[in-house]
Amino acid sequence: GGGESLDQVSERCTSALQKIAQNHKGERVVVVTHGGVVRAFHKRASPKGKPGKILNASVNIFHISDEGDWVIKTWGDVSHLSNTMYLEGAFGGDKNSG
């Protein structure tokens, strides 16, 4: 009791990203957040899709059009970690588990 529902969290987070997009039209913006928010963004961009596991330190790129349409451009990219040896021991060693 007293906390936000998952729908309220999703609305708050997606609304915030929509405002950021409106304030930075034509620009590239980096938002760092946790998996629950990334999951909300995925749901907004792909209401019928399932995001699967949200990988730690993954890059997920969303394009938000001037009309407010969301498109997932990149999902779960951890290639930036390939030269760090992190992937060899992280994610259960299989590069896939979260």
N, C-alpha and C positions, 0 to 999 in steps of 0.2 A: 504493500500500500504506500501511496505517496510518491512513487517514482514514475518515470516515464514508461509508457508502453513501447514496444518495438516499433509500432506504427508512428508514434510521436517522435521517437529518436530518428527514424527514417525521414520523416517530414522535415524535422529541424536540420538535419545534415544535408539533405538534398537541396533544401531551400538555400542554405548557406553557400553551397557550391554554385548554385544557379546565380546568386547575387555576385559572387566572385567573378564568374564568367561574364556577367553583364558589365561589371566595372573594369574588365580587362579585355575588351573585345579585340580580337586580332593578336593577342599576346599569348605567350606560353606561360603558364602558372604552375608552380609546384605546390602541392598540398600534401603534408605528411600527416598520416592518421593511423588508426588501428583497424583491425580486421572487421569489426562490427560496422564501422562507417563505410569501409570499402564494399562490404556486402550490401549495404543500403544503396550505394551508388550503382552497383551491378543490377540490383532489382529495378532501379529507376530506368536504367539504360536497356535492360532486357527483362521485362516483367515475367516472361514465361520461361526464361533460361535459369539454369542452376549454376551458381558460381563455382561449386566444388570447393576444394581447400583453398584458403587464403594463405599464401606463402609469406613467411616473414621476410621483410626487406624486398618484396617484389614490387615491380613497377607496373602500374595499371594506368593506362592512358584513356581518358574519356574526351570526346569532342562534344561540346555543347554549342549548337547552332544559335544564331540570333533569334530563331523562332522557338528556342527552348527544347529542341530535339536532342536527345543524348545518343551517342554512338560509342561503343567500346572499340578503341583502336588497337590497344595492346592489353593483354591480360596475363598476369602471373609471371612476368618476365624477370628472371633472376640471372640472366646472362652476365650482368655486371659483376657478379660474384665468382665467375668462372676462374679467374686468375688469383683468387684469394685463398684457395684451398678450403674455403668455408663449405662449399657444396659437398666435399668428400666426407665430411663428418656430420653435417647438418641435415635436417629433414629426414632423419633416420637413415642417412647415407644413400637414399635413393633419389634425391633431388626433387621428389614429388610430394612427400608427406609434410604436413604443416606442423 
